[in-house]
Structures are given as C-alpha cells and as structure tokens.
C-alpha cells in the first residue's frame, strides 16, 4: 500500500467523522472522492472496485438531513422550483418519449443525481466558514490534479492536448478544461482577502491549475477564461473593483509566462477564422451542430438522454455528410434540446438566468454600503467569483456537451448558499433594510 493511498484513506475517515459534527465536511468528503477518485490514479488500483463517490454521496445525504431546513427565500425558491420543473420534464421525456429508454435512463439518472447534489450542498453550507471550507475543498482537489499533471507529468499529450487525467465526467480534455476554468475564479476571494496561509496556498496552486487548462488546449476554455475575467471586473462593486483588476492582471501575467507553446495560441485563433481558414476540428463542430438542429425539427419535445449521440444522431450526421458514425454534437445547448426538448432547453436557460441574476443582484446591492467588513468583502468577492465561474461554464457549454457536467450545479448551489448567508448576515447587522427578491432567512 502506497503512502499516498494511506493518506487518502486517513483523509476519507477523518472527513467522515468530521461530517457527523459539522455537516459541511460531507461536501469536502464528496469532493475528495471526485477529484481524487482512486480508480483514476495509480495509487488507488487496489481499492478502485469500491463505489467511493456513491458512499460519499450517501454520507452527504445523511449530513444534510441533520441540518435544519432553510426558510423560504426569494429567488432561491424560484431556482429550486425551476429545478423541479426540469426534473419533471426529464421524467416525462424519459418515460414517455425517449427513443431508447435504456440509453436515456443513464443520462436521466445523472440529472436526478446532480440536482440532488446541488440541494444537499446548498443545505449544508450555512455560514461564511462553511462556504470557505467547500470552496477550499474544490480548489485543493483541482490543485492536486494540477500537481500530478504539472510536477509528476501524469497523463499524455495526444494531438497536443492533455488526456488521461481528470475526474468523473471530466476525463477528456474539453470537459477537464471546462471544470478547471469554471472553478479557477474561486481562488480570487482567498487571494484578495483571505488569511496569509490561504494566499500562499493559492499562489502555489493556481499556476498549476492554469497550466492544466493550457495543456488541455481547449478553444472553448480559452474563450471562457477571457469572458470570465471580463465578468469578474465588470460585476465587482467599486469597493472591491481595484482588487478585482489586480487579480485579473496577476492572472494574465501568469498565463503569459506559462504560455510557451505557440500552437496553443494558433489553435485558439482558429475559433475566429473564416470558413476557408478554419481547421477541420472547428469546421466539423459546426456541421455537428447543424445536424443537431435538424434533429430538433423532427423531435421538438426531445428524444431522451443520449438521444443524439447514441440513438438518432448517426442518421442526421450521415445525411449532412458530417460523419459516417455516431458522434457528440459538441454543443451543450443543442444537445440539451435534442435530449429534453425545446421546453427543457427553455427551463434550463431560465435556471441559469435566475442563478446569474441572483449572484449579480447581491453584488449590486453591496454598492449601497459605505464600507465592507472582512466577511462582507469575502462574500461579495465570492459572488463575483461564482458569477465569473458560471459565465466561463456557459461558454464551455457552447463547445461541448456540458449538460452532464456536475460542476455547473456546484456553482449554482454555492450562489444560492452565498445569497442565503449574505441575506442573514446583512439583515442581522442592519446594514441594508431590504434586499430585492428576498425575505429574511432564519434557518
């Protein structure tokens, strides 16, 4: 048994015990089994047959059940209601419309799992320190993978892209890059207003995470990173905007020094190239998207999970001349519509819109304050970071089938939890008399 495996087992047991006294550690336990799932690493082969991720999920379920139910809370309630509507639509499509119920059920099962995970995370994060624990758990998990890929050179470069490392649902370069670029903004609050040890940790780990994004060489991730930086600056209230510009500038300098392969830049620039100059990979994605839209015309109410990739897609790809075999659409928005129908797409976009509006409203509301305490500053920077991360996720959603990616649900869960904490914190301190779309939280 390797030393790494011994440490992992000790961490698992330690977090399991800690979650009994403090439920939020069950979220940390889940993140441990996501980023460091034994079956994905050489040191975990001997215990890979156990369902560690499932076990941690059960622990989180029990831990959340021990927490008091949150009170009614404005837009958070709207988000939860939209989530139930998405689940109801997926249930109807899966059992009444799906062309292949067996293939569809796998995807349908993930929809149920991720919405449940979102709610459990929201329920267990109740204080600023709880929020910090979850965010740091995510960042440490990403840092470990960054360490393995950067320092230990795990994985392989296939067609100039990092493959062979990752996590469940993020085992390919595109999905792995989507994960990393979406959670990277979470480092900003710790670097800007955290304690000394968190700043040192972020400075040491963030460059490795950025390096992983570069090694994945994903056009969607590069574009998402740029959009994320713009959102981070624009969404920051004036009281923290100088710090926001500072962190983006530091990140840009870091990327400049890490960006040593000109092929990465050349690949990114093909995103904006004319049709005659676009490389084959970019062109085929457009052709796949057109095939997906053709399927939507024939199946406007959806065809169930994997409806395009494994059931109907092949005939549409052959008809358009894009491919002779079944392929993914490489566009999450179109794929969502193919699987769960136009109504499912509308519900999903409404879900994202309400989450982003919730985050933005609370950052805007902080502009009313003449000054910010340390906790208030951390909370507002966290909402800005979550808004930035979700924006990055939505960009990568355009370049890949990310509707089965759970990190989007994490971000929404943390947006809800942060808004809940902010409302209680501000109203208890009588800093702002009322907040848009909210009622007092007494959970």
FENBELBEL-V405450 format. One line per field, one symbol per residue. ss: DSSP state (a for helix, b for strand, c for the rest). psi: psi as a letter, one per 40 degrees, with the letter a starting at -180 (. if undefined). burial: # if it has 24 or more other C-alpha atoms within 12 Angstrom, else .. Layout:
ss: ???
psi: ???
burial: ???
This chain:
ss: ccaaaaaaaaaaaaaaaaaaacccaaaaaaaaaaaccaaacaaaaaaccccaaaaaaaaaaaaaaccccccccaaaaaaaaaaaaaaaaaaaaaaaacccaaaaaaaaaaaaaaaaaaaaaaaacccaaaaaaaaaaaaaaaaaaaaaaacccccbbbccbbbcccbccbccaaaaaaaaaaaaaaaaaaaaaccaaaaaaaaaaaaaaaaaaaaaccaaaaaaaaaaaaaaaaaccaaaaaaaaaaaaaaaaaaaaacccaaaaaaaaaaacccccccaaaaaaaaaaaaaaaaaaaccccccccaaaaaaaaaaaaaacccccccccccaaaaaaaaaaaaaaaaaaaaaaaaaaaaaaaaaaaaacccccaaaaaaaaaaaaaaaaaaaaaaaaaaccaaaccaaaaaaaaaaaaaaaaaaaaaaccccccccccccccc
psi: hiddddddddddddddddeddhddedddddddeddfhdeeideedeeeeigddddddddddddddeiihiiigbddddddddddddddddddddeddhdgdddddddddddddddddddddddeheiddddddddddddddddddddddddefiiihhffihieiaihefeiddddddddddedeeddddddeiidddddddddddddddddddddfhddddddddddddddddehiddeddddddddddddddddddgehddddddddedeiideehidddddddddddddddddddgdeieihfdddecedddddddeedieihiidfhddddddddeiddddddddddddddddddddddddeeehdihidddddddddddddddddddddddddeigeeeheddddddddddddddddddddddefdhdiihfiiihf.
burial: .......##.###.##..##.####################..#.......##..#########..#..#..########.######.######..#####.###.##.###################.#####################....#.....##################################...#...##.#####################################.###.##..#...#..#.....#..##.##..........#.#############..###################....#...####################.###.#################.......####################################################........##.####..
